[in-house]
Amino acid sequence: MSTVSASTLTTCAPRRYVVADLGGTTLRIGRITEGTDRVERVRRMATEGLDRHRGLSAQELQDRVIEQLTLELEAYLAAPGGAGASAVGVSFAGPMTRDGTVLAGPTLWGGPAAPLPITDILSRRLDVPVVVTNDITAAAWRYASAEPEPFCLITISSGIGHKVFRNGEVLTSDSGHGGEIGHWRVDPREDAVLCECGGRGHLGAIASGRGVLTAARRAAAADSGGFTRSALAGPAHGSPDGITNEDLARAVRADDAFATRVLRECLLPLAMAVNCVFTAIGVRRYLFIGGFAVAVGPRFITLLGDELTRLGCFGLSEEEIRAMLALGAADDDHCLLGMARMLAGTLPATAGSGGSA
């Protein structure tokens, strides 16, 4: 978690927060009133990063992303929906230090770029307190009050990330290490699938939404007969490159054999990751969020449970193994709501709403 920039505001309750979720695909900005669970006046736009501009260097993409974020927050705070905000909270899709320096942005700008002091940059540009934290850290705060036992939150979206929440805190180091299981190398082969961070064989390159989509397109090209018979062929107009994540999730929900086989193969290393966390530290609650997991729905948990029970978890029965897995809320407000709860618990009690919206 980052530090809060110094600013003093007039005490007034309830406080209003402007919150942003900067992901590899989408940037969302909204407003939340303290004590509520409703995100208001949401603005959504494509992130000006790797997903849109793959020909640019990592540093050029980083510059584009931070400039987009800053300009969009400035515009939102100046508009009626953001006027009078007590603070800004940003959840960021990548590892960062406790003082608010981004170390990497694999789904945002790909390979290595300069460390990004994002909290300092935003604090200089925005006339309100600023808190920036990793996106899964923010999302974990949404579930903390409802989960009495330690839990592991895993997102399956453009990439894969996780955080373990225990005794009121997220378990990461001050230097930003931890919570990046998507970059655990599960395939050691030299020609393993390439991750957007530049490494090979990483869990996120295989089991994320983007990873499963890549696997489905490759499987369709290699098995034209199976693809032609599947529910994916029609929407894709018979072209493997025409397969989309939406079509893939829909086909898995309908128990399409081809799509289900692809997903099962991708879920095996994810099951191995869950097994590793359980075996290492004993956490028995795993919540899954992220666009792809939510789109597949309960069947995602069923298929993952199949793979995890095949592996086995030391000391647990099949029923106990399956009971560890659950979907989070079926929306994409995890980071925004969690960020607001983090702000409420981080800002000084004297910081309040500066005016009406």
Disulfide bonds with the S-S distance in Angstrom:
none
